[in-house]
Amino acid sequence: MNSPKDPPTLSATQLHRHREASTLDANALELFARVVAAGSFSRAARQLGLTRAAVSRRVAAMEQLSGQTLLARTTRSLGLTEAGRALAARAQVVLEAATAARMALRKEGDSLQGRLRITSMRAFGYSVLLPLLAEFGRTHPGVAMELMFTERRVDLVREGVDVAFRITRKPPEDCVAQPVLRYRIGAYSSTPTPLASPQALQLWPLLMLEGGAQIWPLQWHSRSSPARETVELQPHISADSLEALVALARMGQGVVLAPDFCVQEDLAAGRLHNVLPDWHLPIAEGDCVQALTLPVHTAGANARALVHLVAQRLAQPQG
């Protein structure tokens, strides 16, 4: 006589997804309301601190459970079906109630506690992030911060990091990426006279990051036209520290190629000048600093609060 087979054992991930597909609770309704308000999975994912794939999967689970299509998807936008409009009205009520409850709790006690481990590129860390960390520390004195300024790509999970500030076009798939600052790389010198074109850089001693003695073909882009100029440049002084190179430029030792966020104070004080104001140098990693955190169910309130502060303070349009 055959014995009945034991039911298959589900992994933690499979169990979580099974629960998502078998419940239509307040969390699911709140998520649906946020997707509708955001108008896209990507924007809703950033607001919720989730990956786009996780948001899309949860909406698909709601559709499977209800047996109806809720969202009409196109390549550029999301639209509500008739069933989706009916559900959206109920979901909005849930969202408003949840928001009111959170605000009431926040008024009763808004003190963050615990540890917050942060990593950043050195140049961004010293030039931009430190004042914002000081503000965060004054607002949340109960949070103990650990700072790690390095150019090395840090594994958030393996190294126990809560927030990483990085320049990247392709953030890790298991991280939530929040753009916080757009920037441009320019040419800066203590001499105020502008150069005629990027070709003129060949006549100046150049201060470049980790350039060694190698000649680098760099393609410069005009800000005001489609013009491009490729110039072969060799550094006069190279270093692994942008702060050191900017300091040497202040001392009149040459032209430093650096992101604009590294030289804002020097430009404002007249210590440095943009000698190629109509040109910038794109790099493969992109033109945006991003804050990387783990998904919201893993990332803590401290990490979310810091990213919110940094994004808010750096929201002003960049030149």
Beta strands, then each sheet from edge to edge (+ up, - down):
strand 1: 71-73
strand 2: 78-80
strand 3: 114-120
strand 4: 143-149
strand 5: 163-167
strand 6: 176-182
strand 7: 185-189
strand 8: 206-209
strand 9: 216-222
strand 10: 228-233
strand 11: 237-239
strand 12: 255-259
strand 13: 273-274
strand 14: 279-280
strand 15: 288-293
sheet 1: 1+ 2-
sheet 2: 4+ 3+ 5+ 15- 6+
sheet 3: 11+ 8+ 12+ 7- 13+
sheet 4: 10+ 9- 14+
end
